Amino acid sequence: MSEEQAKRLKLLIYWSGGTVVVVFAAITTYIGMIVGGMTGVGEILKAGFPIWSVTALAAVVICAGYYFYIKRKV
């Protein structure tokens, strides 16, 4: 893997991780606003888990796919 490809992979990992963090914060906030403070934090986390897991899984698949694409291309 060349230096340029490694740099691009690190940038992709950085942005994918940032996207997961932003989705986590936004979904948690929206669920908290809709459900309200009546329920506990555990209920809010349980409600948002499917969305976070799909986002995190997509980020991992995209990063792994790009990594293997680079390796195969060389």
N, CA, C and O atoms as CSV, one atom per row, in Angstrom:
chain,resi,resn,atom,element,x,y,z
A,1,MET,N,N,0.855,-1.168,0.000
A,1,MET,CA,C,0.000,0.000,0.000
A,1,MET,C,C,0.904,1.234,0.000
A,1,MET,O,O,1.820,1.360,0.812
A,2,SER,N,N,0.619,2.125,-0.924
A,2,SER,CA,C,1.441,3.326,-1.009
A,2,SER,C,C,1.081,4.299,0.124
A,2,SER,O,O,0.090,4.125,0.833
A,3,GLU,N,N,1.898,5.292,0.259
A,3,GLU,CA,C,1.676,6.281,1.315
A,3,GLU,C,C,0.376,7.058,1.072
A,3,GLU,O,O,-0.356,7.370,2.011
A,4,GLU,N,N,0.106,7.360,-0.178
A,4,GLU,CA,C,-1.115,8.090,-0.533
A,4,GLU,C,C,-2.366,7.250,-0.231
A,4,GLU,O,O,-3.365,7.773,0.262
A,5,GLN,N,N,-2.305,5.972,-0.524
A,5,GLN,CA,C,-3.444,5.093,-0.247
A,5,GLN,C,C,-3.670,4.935,1.250
A,5,GLN,O,O,-4.811,4.911,1.711
A,6,ALA,N,N,-2.581,4.829,2.007
A,6,ALA,CA,C,-2.705,4.736,3.464
A,6,ALA,C,C,-3.308,6.013,4.036
A,6,ALA,O,O,-4.109,5.967,4.970
A,7,LYS,N,N,-2.924,7.134,3.478
A,7,LYS,CA,C,-3.457,8.417,3.917
A,7,LYS,C,C,-4.962,8.494,3.640
A,7,LYS,O,O,-5.727,8.959,4.485
A,8,ARG,N,N,-5.380,8.040,2.469
A,8,ARG,CA,C,-6.802,8.044,2.126
A,8,ARG,C,C,-7.599,7.099,3.019
A,8,ARG,O,O,-8.720,7.411,3.422
A,9,LEU,N,N,-7.015,5.946,3.325
A,9,LEU,CA,C,-7.701,4.989,4.201
A,9,LEU,C,C,-7.883,5.585,5.594
A,9,LEU,O,O,-8.955,5.451,6.185
A,10,LYS,N,N,-6.858,6.236,6.122
A,10,LYS,CA,C,-6.969,6.868,7.441
A,10,LYS,C,C,-8.026,7.965,7.437
A,10,LYS,O,O,-8.772,8.118,8.404
A,11,LEU,N,N,-8.089,8.720,6.361
A,11,LEU,CA,C,-9.091,9.773,6.245
A,11,LEU,C,C,-10.503,9.184,6.185
A,11,LEU,O,O,-11.429,9.726,6.789
A,12,LEU,N,N,-10.666,8.081,5.459
A,12,LEU,CA,C,-11.962,7.408,5.388
A,12,LEU,C,C,-12.374,6.885,6.766
A,12,LEU,O,O,-13.535,7.014,7.153
A,13,ILE,N,N,-11.447,6.306,7.496
A,13,ILE,CA,C,-11.734,5.806,8.838
A,13,ILE,C,C,-12.115,6.962,9.764
A,13,ILE,O,O,-13.041,6.844,10.567
A,14,TYR,N,N,-11.403,8.068,9.647
A,14,TYR,CA,C,-11.701,9.248,10.472
A,14,TYR,C,C,-13.123,9.752,10.209
A,14,TYR,O,O,-13.882,9.978,11.151
A,15,TRP,N,N,-13.487,9.927,8.942
A,15,TRP,CA,C,-14.809,10.452,8.615
A,15,TRP,C,C,-15.913,9.454,8.928
A,15,TRP,O,O,-17.006,9.852,9.331
A,16,SER,N,N,-15.651,8.184,8.752
A,16,SER,CA,C,-16.653,7.173,9.096
A,16,SER,C,C,-16.906,7.155,10.602
A,16,SER,O,O,-18.051,7.070,11.045
A,17,GLY,N,N,-15.836,7.234,11.379
A,17,GLY,CA,C,-15.982,7.296,12.832
A,17,GLY,C,C,-16.715,8.545,13.276
A,17,GLY,O,O,-17.549,8.498,14.180
A,18,GLY,N,N,-16.401,9.663,12.638
A,18,GLY,CA,C,-17.097,10.913,12.946
A,18,GLY,C,C,-18.582,10.840,12.623
A,18,GLY,O,O,-19.415,11.368,13.360
A,19,THR,N,N,-18.902,10.188,11.525
A,19,THR,CA,C,-20.309,10.018,11.153
A,19,THR,C,C,-21.048,9.186,12.191
A,19,THR,O,O,-22.181,9.500,12.554
A,20,VAL,N,N,-20.408,8.133,12.664
A,20,VAL,CA,C,-21.040,7.290,13.691
A,20,VAL,C,C,-21.278,8.098,14.966
A,20,VAL,O,O,-22.333,7.970,15.586
A,21,VAL,N,N,-20.329,8.912,15.356
A,21,VAL,CA,C,-20.478,9.732,16.563
A,21,VAL,C,C,-21.607,10.751,16.399
A,21,VAL,O,O,-22.401,10.946,17.320
A,22,VAL,N,N,-21.684,11.399,15.239
A,22,VAL,CA,C,-22.735,12.383,14.993
A,22,VAL,C,C,-24.104,11.714,14.994
A,22,VAL,O,O,-25.051,12.245,15.574
A,23,VAL,N,N,-24.219,10.555,14.354
A,23,VAL,CA,C,-25.503,9.830,14.341
A,23,VAL,C,C,-25.885,9.416,15.756
A,23,VAL,O,O,-27.050,9.529,16.138
A,24,PHE,N,N,-24.924,8.940,16.536
A,24,PHE,CA,C,-25.199,8.555,17.921
A,24,PHE,C,C,-25.753,9.738,18.711
A,24,PHE,O,O,-26.761,9.609,19.407
A,25,ALA,N,N,-25.091,10.888,18.602
A,25,ALA,CA,C,-25.521,12.067,19.354
A,25,ALA,C,C,-26.888,12.557,18.888
A,25,ALA,O,O,-27.746,12.882,19.709
A,26,ALA,N,N,-27.092,12.609,17.582
A,26,ALA,CA,C,-28.357,13.122,17.056
A,26,ALA,C,C,-29.525,12.210,17.402
A,26,ALA,O,O,-30.567,12.685,17.853
A,27,ILE,N,N,-29.366,10.925,17.201
A,27,ILE,CA,C,-30.455,9.988,17.474
A,27,ILE,C,C,-30.769,9.952,18.960
A,27,ILE,O,O,-31.936,9.909,19.348
A,28,THR,N,N,-29.745,9.970,19.789
A,28,THR,CA,C,-29.976,9.976,21.228
A,28,THR,C,C,-30.745,11.229,21.650
A,28,THR,O,O,-31.654,11.157,22.477
A,29,THR,N,N,-30.377,12.372,21.080
A,29,THR,CA,C,-31.064,13.621,21.407
A,29,THR,C,C,-32.517,13.588,20.941
A,29,THR,O,O,-33.417,13.961,21.693
A,30,TYR,N,N,-32.747,13.149,19.720
A,30,TYR,CA,C,-34.112,13.106,19.190
A,30,TYR,C,C,-34.995,12.150,19.987
A,30,TYR,O,O,-36.136,12.481,20.310
A,31,ILE,N,N,-34.482,10.992,20.298
A,31,ILE,CA,C,-35.267,10.037,21.087
A,31,ILE,C,C,-35.536,10.612,22.468
A,31,ILE,O,O,-36.641,10.474,22.991
A,32,GLY,N,N,-34.535,11.255,23.066
A,32,GLY,CA,C,-34.727,11.872,24.372
A,32,GLY,C,C,-35.775,12.965,24.346
A,32,GLY,O,O,-36.534,13.124,25.302
A,33,MET,N,N,-35.825,13.727,23.247
A,33,MET,CA,C,-36.820,14.787,23.139
A,33,MET,C,C,-38.221,14.212,22.942
A,33,MET,O,O,-39.190,14.730,23.496
A,34,ILE,N,N,-38.327,13.151,22.161
A,34,ILE,CA,C,-39.640,12.560,21.885
A,34,ILE,C,C,-40.162,11.811,23.105
A,34,ILE,O,O,-41.306,11.999,23.520
A,35,VAL,N,N,-39.317,10.966,23.671
A,35,VAL,CA,C,-39.727,10.157,24.817
A,35,VAL,C,C,-39.804,11.014,26.069
A,35,VAL,O,O,-40.685,10.818,26.907
A,36,GLY,N,N,-38.907,11.942,26.196
A,36,GLY,CA,C,-38.903,12.822,27.357
A,36,GLY,C,C,-38.103,12.245,28.507
A,36,GLY,O,O,-37.561,11.144,28.418
A,37,GLY,N,N,-38.040,12.986,29.557
A,37,GLY,CA,C,-37.269,12.576,30.718
A,37,GLY,C,C,-37.988,11.594,31.618
A,37,GLY,O,O,-37.461,11.196,32.658
A,38,MET,N,N,-39.195,11.198,31.222
A,38,MET,CA,C,-39.985,10.289,32.049
A,38,MET,C,C,-39.321,8.920,32.157
A,38,MET,O,O,-39.329,8.300,33.220
A,39,THR,N,N,-38.748,8.456,31.053
A,39,THR,CA,C,-38.085,7.155,31.084
A,39,THR,C,C,-36.616,7.360,31.400
A,39,THR,O,O,-36.104,8.479,31.360
A,40,GLY,N,N,-35.965,6.287,31.707
A,40,GLY,CA,C,-34.556,6.380,32.047
A,40,GLY,C,C,-33.673,6.446,30.815
A,40,GLY,O,O,-34.130,6.275,29.685
A,41,VAL,N,N,-32.413,6.696,31.060
A,41,VAL,CA,C,-31.428,6.760,29.989
A,41,VAL,C,C,-31.299,5.393,29.314
A,41,VAL,O,O,-31.035,5.315,28.114
A,42,GLY,N,N,-31.480,4.336,30.071
A,42,GLY,CA,C,-31.398,2.989,29.511
A,42,GLY,C,C,-32.432,2.741,28.429
A,42,GLY,O,O,-32.144,2.084,27.428
A,43,GLU,N,N,-33.631,3.262,28.623
A,43,GLU,CA,C,-34.681,3.103,27.618
A,43,GLU,C,C,-34.338,3.884,26.349
A,43,GLU,O,O,-34.597,3.418,25.240
A,44,ILE,N,N,-33.766,5.051,26.513
A,44,ILE,CA,C,-33.365,5.853,25.353
A,44,ILE,C,C,-32.256,5.136,24.592
A,44,ILE,O,O,-32.271,5.101,23.362
A,45,LEU,N,N,-31.302,4.568,25.310
A,45,LEU,CA,C,-30.208,3.847,24.654
A,45,LEU,C,C,-30.713,2.593,23.945
A,45,LEU,O,O,-30.257,2.272,22.847
A,46,LYS,N,N,-31.653,1.886,24.569
A,46,LYS,CA,C,-32.220,0.693,23.920
A,46,LYS,C,C,-32.986,1.053,22.662
A,46,LYS,O,O,-32.954,0.304,21.686
A,47,ALA,N,N,-33.666,2.175,22.666
A,47,ALA,CA,C,-34.453,2.579,21.504
A,47,ALA,C,C,-33.551,2.979,20.332
A,47,ALA,O,O,-33.915,2.754,19.178
A,48,GLY,N,N,-32.407,3.553,20.602
A,48,GLY,CA,C,-31.520,4.002,19.541
A,48,GLY,C,C,-30.539,2.958,19.049
A,48,GLY,O,O,-29.881,3.168,18.029
A,49,PHE,N,N,-30.426,1.855,19.737
A,49,PHE,CA,C,-29.426,0.850,19.393
A,49,PHE,C,C,-29.523,0.335,17.959
A,49,PHE,O,O,-28.485,0.205,17.310
A,50,PRO,N,N,-30.711,0.033,17.426
A,50,PRO,CA,C,-30.758,-0.469,16.046
A,50,PRO,C,C,-30.189,0.520,15.025
A,50,PRO,O,O,-29.506,0.110,14.086
A,51,ILE,N,N,-30.454,1.777,15.193
A,51,ILE,CA,C,-29.962,2.775,14.245
A,51,ILE,C,C,-28.446,2.923,14.365
A,51,ILE,O,O,-27.743,3.002,13.358
A,52,TRP,N,N,-27.951,2.959,15.590
A,52,TRP,CA,C,-26.502,3.085,15.783
A,52,TRP,C,C,-25.772,1.873,15.251
A,52,TRP,O,O,-24.719,1.999,14.626
A,53,SER,N,N,-26.328,0.693,15.497
A,53,SER,CA,C,-25.639,-0.517,15.059
A,53,SER,C,C,-25.575,-0.596,13.538
A,53,SER,O,O,-24.558,-1.017,12.986
A,54,VAL,N,N,-26.637,-0.199,12.856
A,54,VAL,CA,C,-26.618,-0.206,11.394
A,54,VAL,C,C,-25.602,0.806,10.876
A,54,VAL,O,O,-24.881,0.522,9.920
A,55,THR,N,N,-25.536,1.970,11.488
A,55,THR,CA,C,-24.577,2.994,11.073
A,55,THR,C,C,-23.141,2.531,11.315
A,55,THR,O,O,-22.280,2.693,10.449
A,56,ALA,N,N,-22.884,1.960,12.477
A,56,ALA,CA,C,-21.537,1.477,12.789
A,56,ALA,C,C,-21.151,0.314,11.874
A,56,ALA,O,O,-20.013,0.241,11.409
A,57,LEU,N,N,-22.079,-0.580,11.619
A,57,LEU,CA,C,-21.804,-1.711,10.734
A,57,LEU,C,C,-21.508,-1.222,9.319
A,57,LEU,O,O,-20.595,-1.730,8.668
A,58,ALA,N,N,-22.268,-0.248,8.840
A,58,ALA,CA,C,-22.020,0.306,7.511
A,58,ALA,C,C,-20.641,0.949,7.438
A,58,ALA,O,O,-19.942,0.794,6.436
A,59,ALA,N,N,-20.244,1.662,8.476
A,59,ALA,CA,C,-18.923,2.292,8.494
A,59,ALA,C,C,-17.813,1.241,8.453
A,59,ALA,O,O,-16.825,1.407,7.737
A,60,VAL,N,N,-17.973,0.175,9.211
A,60,VAL,CA,C,-16.965,-0.882,9.236
A,60,VAL,C,C,-16.888,-1.583,7.877
A,60,VAL,O,O,-15.796,-1.856,7.378
A,61,VAL,N,N,-18.035,-1.870,7.288
A,61,VAL,CA,C,-18.058,-2.551,5.995
A,61,VAL,C,C,-17.422,-1.679,4.912
A,61,VAL,O,O,-16.660,-2.177,4.084
A,62,ILE,N,N,-17.728,-0.393,4.915
A,62,ILE,CA,C,-17.154,0.516,3.917
A,62,ILE,C,C,-15.637,0.613,4.086
A,62,ILE,O,O,-14.900,0.557,3.102
A,63,CYS,N,N,-15.170,0.757,5.319
A,63,CYS,CA,C,-13.728,0.869,5.556
A,63,CYS,C,C,-13.004,-0.437,5.215
A,63,CYS,O,O,-11.941,-0.411,4.596
A,64,ALA,N,N,-13.566,-1.559,5.610
A,64,ALA,CA,C,-12.952,-2.850,5.297
A,64,ALA,C,C,-12.972,-3.107,3.786
A,64,ALA,O,O,-11.996,-3.601,3.220
A,65,GLY,N,N,-14.073,-2.773,3.155
A,65,GLY,CA,C,-14.151,-2.949,1.711
A,65,GLY,C,C,-13.123,-2.115,0.977
A,65,GLY,O,O,-12.498,-2.594,0.031
A,66,TYR,N,N,-12.940,-0.881,1.396
A,66,TYR,CA,C,-11.944,-0.015,0.773
A,66,TYR,C,C,-10.538,-0.539,1.029
A,66,TYR,O,O,-9.685,-0.482,0.144
A,67,TYR,N,N,-10.292,-1.048,2.229
A,67,TYR,CA,C,-8.978,-1.614,2.552
A,67,TYR,C,C,-8.655,-2.793,1.638
A,67,TYR,O,O,-7.561,-2.872,1.079
A,68,PHE,N,N,-9.610,-3.703,1.492
A,68,PHE,CA,C,-9.368,-4.868,0.644
A,68,PHE,C,C,-9.305,-4.491,-0.835
A,68,PHE,O,O,-8.604,-5.137,-1.613
A,69,TYR,N,N,-10.030,-3.458,-1.218
A,69,TYR,CA,C,-9.947,-2.965,-2.592
A,69,TYR,C,C,-8.552,-2.425,-2.879
A,69,TYR,O,O,-7.992,-2.687,-3.943
A,70,ILE,N,N,-7.994,-1.679,-1.945
A,70,ILE,CA,C,-6.645,-1.144,-2.117
A,70,ILE,C,C,-5.635,-2.277,-2.176
A,70,ILE,O,O,-4.743,-2.267,-3.024
A,71,LYS,N,N,-5.763,-3.259,-1.281
A,71,LYS,CA,C,-4.823,-4.373,-1.255
A,71,LYS,C,C,-4.868,-5.163,-2.552
A,71,LYS,O,O,-3.826,-5.588,-3.053
A,72,ARG,N,N,-6.050,-5.364,-3.100
A,72,ARG,CA,C,-6.212,-6.133,-4.320
A,72,ARG,C,C,-5.684,-5.367,-5.534
A,72,ARG,O,O,-5.172,-5.956,-6.486
A,73,LYS,N,N,-5.820,-4.054,-5.477
A,73,LYS,CA,C,-5.418,-3.219,-6.591
A,73,LYS,C,C,-3.899,-3.169,-6.760
A,73,LYS,O,O,-3.401,-2.976,-7.869
A,74,VAL,N,N,-3.173,-3.341,-5.671
A,74,VAL,CA,C,-1.708,-3.242,-5.717
A,74,VAL,C,C,-1.081,-4.416,-6.352
A,74,VAL,O,O,0.144,-4.477,-6.463
